[in-house]
Amino acid sequence: MTPPILLGCIADDFTGATDLANNLVRAGMRVVQTIGVPEAPLAADAAADAVVVALKSRTIAADQAVAQSLAALRWLRAQGARQIYFKYCSTFDSTPAGNIGPVTEALMQALDCDFTIATPAFPDNGRTVFKGYLFVGDQLLSESGMRQHPLTPMTDANLVRVLQAQTRRRVGLIEQRTLAAGSDAIRARIADLRAEGVGIAIVDAVSNDDLWRLGPALAELPLVTAGSGVAIALPANFGLAPAAQAAALPAASGLRAVLAGSCSQATQAQVAHFIACGHPALALDPLRMAAGDAVVRQALDWAQGRLAADAPLLVYSTAEPAAVQAIQQRLGVARAGELVEQTLAAIARGLVGLGVRQLVVAGGETSGACVQALGVAQLRIGAQIDPGVPWCHAASPLAPQGLHIALKSGNFGGEDFFTRAFAVLRP
């Protein structure tokens, strides 16, 4: 019989799931990530302290996101999870309709939970919260590149206000000065907020020290909602400490490739750096996809002559905001996104068929489409490449011995990420 897991996690996209799993592994937990809600119990040999169920629910209809999240909750509770963690993006990606608020409400009701916290703070990646306002680096969220996000434009940095628009529960704030006073002060503030009828509290955090002080105060909460930052402090609540074996993966081999569907500023810089280094790169045109051109076949023909053991190649649809908007006006936002996801997913299948066994995928929606196309059901989480992005190992019907895959949130990673990622896997 499989031992019960300690922490059960529900992530609203696939890169966010590996982001969370990465921080848990760094803090000493052995982590398995599932793609969607499993149909069977966790395997007896899984040896996992935490399981992250990766959903593709960030931008779907709120009622669908709630239904999927509750299904994940039921499965995690059946595996014995002591605490539930709902993970969303460190830029709090959402609209006034959700999905952070509706999913949080539904999980609270299912867990008979009258209070939880919410904080996307991830200082290692420049996401900090102060006075309830979210900063991306030195900019307010509303002044960052997220204000132009094609699906969830974030035009308000005040998270209390943003979340209150999505939930019937009263939203409050735990300020940084309380965190600076220590875990006992945080517990006292939580007690006061509960007495005032507050159901969800945005939590400030400007450094990892704030998160370390927050962690112990969350030990008794049935539900934690956050980005991945808080995860660094939770394994200690279960008596775990950082250990190298938590990140152990099989040795890497095979050809190397990068697929990029994100149009974030970070991914744009990574694509530009990769090309400037002289590596082969192929840009995809969504209008050609819409016209029915054989884009996938042409991309794979191009790749076949350029794949080499020591040199990665890149296939990308990444573009500047103005170009993205022009395509969306021609095709519609949903249609344009679906075309790119489906095309890159088909290319991922083709590349693995050609012998690629080390694959980097940039973009949350793109990552979700690619792992589903590859038939990946579970990922074992390994070493960190950059904050929030680990290498993973997964079995696929197209690669029975497994392949290494890194699922990168569009906003994450340094500009040399695409080249440096493969160096992490070298013996």
N, C-alpha and C positions, 0 to 999 in steps of 0.2 A: 504493500500500500504506500502511495506517495505521501510523505510528511506534509502537513498543512503549510501553506506559504505564509509568510509574515505580512507582506505588504501587497495588496492588489491594486493595480493601477489601470486607469482608463484614459487613453490619450486620444485627442480629437483629430490627429493626423499622424502619418507614419514617420515623418522626420521628427516630429515632436515626441513620439514614443521613444525613438532611439536617443534623442537628446536627454530625456528623463532617465532612461536605462543607463546611459553613460554615467550620469552623476551618481546613481545608486551603486554601480560597479566600482567607481572610484572610491566610494565610501565603504566598500567591503561586502556588498551584496552580490550573490550569484543571481543573474537575471536572465530570464527567457522572455522574449517578445513574441507575441502571437499576432498574426495578420488576420484581423477580424476575431469574432468570438468563436473559440474552438467548439467543435461538435462533440468532443470526447474529453474526459478528465485529463489532467496533465499526466504525461508518461511517468511511470514509476522511477525511471532513471534520469529524470530531468534535473534533479538536484538544484532546485531553484529556491532562493529566499524570497524573491519577488517575481511577479509576472506582470508584464505590461501588455495590456490588450490594445492593439493599435486599430483605431477606427478611422474611417474617412468621413468624419461627421462635422468638420469645422464649418463648412459652407453649405451644407444641405438644409432642407427645411427643418425648422426647429422640432416639429413633432417626430420626424424621422430620427433626428439626432438623439432625442430623449429615448425613443424606443430602443435604438442600438445601445445606448449607454446603460439602460436598465438591463438589457440582455447580458451585457458584459458584467454588470454588477452581480447578477444572479450566478453566473459561472464562477466568478472570483470568490463569492461567498461559499459556493459549493466546494471550492478548493481550500477552504479554511482561513481565508485572509482575515487577519486581525484588524487591519485598518485599510481604508480605501482612499486612493489619491486620484483626483480628477485633474488631468494635466491639459493645459491650453498653452497658447503661444506666449512668448515673453513680450510680444507687442500687443497682447490682449485682443487679437484679431476677432472682431465680432461686429455686428450691426445692432441697431436698436431692437431688432426682433430676436436676437440671440447670436450664437447659441450658448454662450457661457452661462447666462442667467437661467434659462429654462432647464438646462441639464443639471446645473447645481441644485435648483429647486427640487427636481425630480429625485435626485440622489438623496437629498436630505430627507424627503418624505419617505422614501423606501427604507432608509436607515433609521427612521424615527429620531432624526437629529435636529435639534433646535438651533444649532450654531455651528458655523465653520468660518474659515478665513479664506481670503482671496488675495494672492499677490503674484504678479508675473515677474518679480524682481529676479535678476540673474546677473549679479555684478561682474562675474567673469566675462560676460559678453556685453558689458556696457548697458545693461538694462537695470535701472534703479528707480525706486519710488520714494518720493519725499513729499510730505503734506498731502499724500494721496495722488500726486501727479507723477505720471510715468515719463521717464527720460530715456532716450536712446542715445547713448554717448552723452554729449553735452547739450543735446537738443531735446526740447519737449517732443513727445510722441507726435503731436499735431503739427510740428514743424519739420519732422523727419521725412524720409522717403515713404513712410507708411501712409502719409496723407494722400498718396496717389495709388494706393494698392487697388488693383482692378476689381477685386471682389469685396474686400472689407476695408475701405478707406477710413483711416483713423484720424478724425479731425478734432477730437477732444482728448486732451491728456489727463483730465480729471477722472480718475477711475471710479470714485464714489458716484459721480454723476453718470458715467457710462454704464456701470453695472446696475444702478438704481432704475435706469430706463428699461432694463431687461428682466426685472424680478419684482414680485409682489412683496418679498421679504424686505425689511428695513436694512439699509446698508450703512455701516458706520466705518470708523477709521481707528487704527492703532498706530500712533505716530512714532517716529524714529526716537524721540526722547524717551518713550516708554521702553523701546527695545534696548536703548543704551543703558537703562537701569537694571536690566537682567531678566532672567526667566520668571522669577517670582513676580516682578512688576507686570510682566506680560500676562501671567495667569490672573492677576488681580484686575487688570484692564478687561480681560475677557469676561470675568465674572460681572464686572460693572456693566458692560455692554449687554450681556444676556439679561441682566435685571432691567435694563432700559427697553428691552424688546427688540434689540438689534439681532438679526439672524445671520448676517454675513458682514465680516469686517475686512476692508482693504487694509493691508499691512505695509507700512513703509519698510524699506531696506535699502541702504546705500552701500553696504559692504558685506562680505561674507561673515564678518563678525556679528552683524545683525542677524543673519540667518542662523548662525550657530546658537545664538541666544534664543531665537524663536523656536528652534527644534524641540527642546525639552518641554516647552509649554504646550506643544501640540500632541504629546504622547497619548492623552486620553480622548482626543477627538475621534469619533468614528469616521469622519470625513475631513480630508484636507483638499483644498482646491488651490492650484498654483501653476506657475510655469515650472521649469525644471530646477530652479535655483534652490528651493527649500529642500530638495532631495538630498543635498549634501549633509544635512543635519539629522535626517530621520533614521538611518540604519543604527546609529548609536542608541536610539531608544529601545532597540531590540538586542542590545549587547554586542553589536558587530563593530569591527574596526577595519580600516583599509588593509587589503591583502592582495598581493600580486596575482595569486591563483584565481581570484574572482574574474580577471580579465583574460584568462588563458584561452586561446583559439588554436585550431590546427594550423600547420604551416601553410603559407600561401604559395600558389604556383599559377601558371597560365597567363594568358594575354590580358592587357589592361585597356580600359576604356572609360570615358566620362560622358554622361548624358546630362544636359542642362535644359530644364524647362522654365526655371524661375527667371523673372525679369527684375528681381530686386537689384538695388545698387551694388550690394556685395557680390552677387553672382555676375553682374555685368563686369565688375573689376576683375573677377577671377577668369572669366572668358578672355578678356583683353590680355591679361598677363600670360595665360596659356598660349595664346596666339603669338604674342611678342617673343616668347621663348622659342618659337620656331616649330612647335608641335603641330601635326596635322589637325585641321578643324573644318567642319562642314556646317554651314548655317542652313536651317530649314525655313521654308516660306509657307506660312499657314494658308495663304491664298492658293498656292499650288496644291496643297492638301485638299482644299475645298473644291478645286477644279477636277479632282479625281486623278491627278498625276500619280505615277508610280513612285512616290517619294520614298517609301520604305525600301523597295527593291533597289532604287538608285543609291540610297544611303549605304545599304549593305554592300553593294558592288564597289562603291568608293572605299568603304572600310576594309574590305577583304584584301586589297592590294597594299594597305598601309598598316595593318596590325603587325606589331613586332613585339618580341618578348620584353625588351627593355624600354620601349617608348609608347606611352599612352596616346590615344587619339580622342578627339572631342566631337560630338554631334550635339548641336544646340539650336534652340529656338529663342534664346534670350535676346531681348531687344530693348531699345530705349522707350520710355513711357509714351512719347508721341507716336512712335511706330505701332506700339501695342494698341493705343486708342484708335488709330486709323483702321487697324485690322478688326477691332471689336465693332466699330461702326459699320464695317462692311458685312461682317459675319454674325454679329451679336456676341455678347460677352460669353454666354454659356457655350454656344457653338464653337467659338474660337478656342476656348479652353479644352473642350472635349476633343477637338481635332488634334491639338498638340499632344494631349495626354495619350490618346490612342496611338498616334504615330510613334511617339517616343517609346511607348510600351512595346509596340511591335518590333521596333529596332532593337530594344533590349533583348527580346527573345532571339532575334537573328544574331546579335553579337555573341550571346552565350552559345548559340549553335555553332558559331565560328571558332569557339575556343576561349572566349573571354571568361576569366575566372576571378578577376579583380575589377569590380565595377563601382564607380562613384556616380550617384544620381543626385542632382541638385534641384530642389523644389519639392514642397510638400505634396502637392497634387500629382506631380510627375512621379515622385517616389511611390505613392500609393498605387498608381496605375502600373508601374513597372514591376513591383513585387507581386502584384496580382497576376500579371501576364506571365511571370516566371513560375507561377504555381508555388510560391514560397508560403509556407504555413507558419513557420517559427524561425526566430533568429536567436542565436547565442551572441551576447554582447561582449565585445572585446575592448581593446585599448583605444584611448582617446586620440583623435587626430588634432582637433582644435576644440575649445570649449563647446560642449553640446553636440559634438559629432564623433561617434566611435566607429571603428570597423566592426562588422558583424560577420558571422558565419551562418550560412543557410543551406539547406538541401533544396534542390529543385529537380523536377522531373527531367529538365534539360541538362542538369549537372548532378547526377546521382551521388558523386563523391563530395559535393558541396562547392560553394563559391563564396568568396569574400565580397561583401557589399557594404558601401557606406551611403547612408541616406542623409543628405545635408539640407537643412532648412535653408531657404533662399537667402535669408539675412545673415547667416553664420559663416565663419571662416575668414582667414586672412586672404589677401589677393593671390598668394601663391598656393592656395589650398589644393588645387587640382594636380599640381606636380608633387607637392610635399606629401600628400596623402599616401602615395604608393611607397614612399621611403619608410613609412612607419611599419609596413609589412615585411620589409627586408629582414632576413635573419641577422 
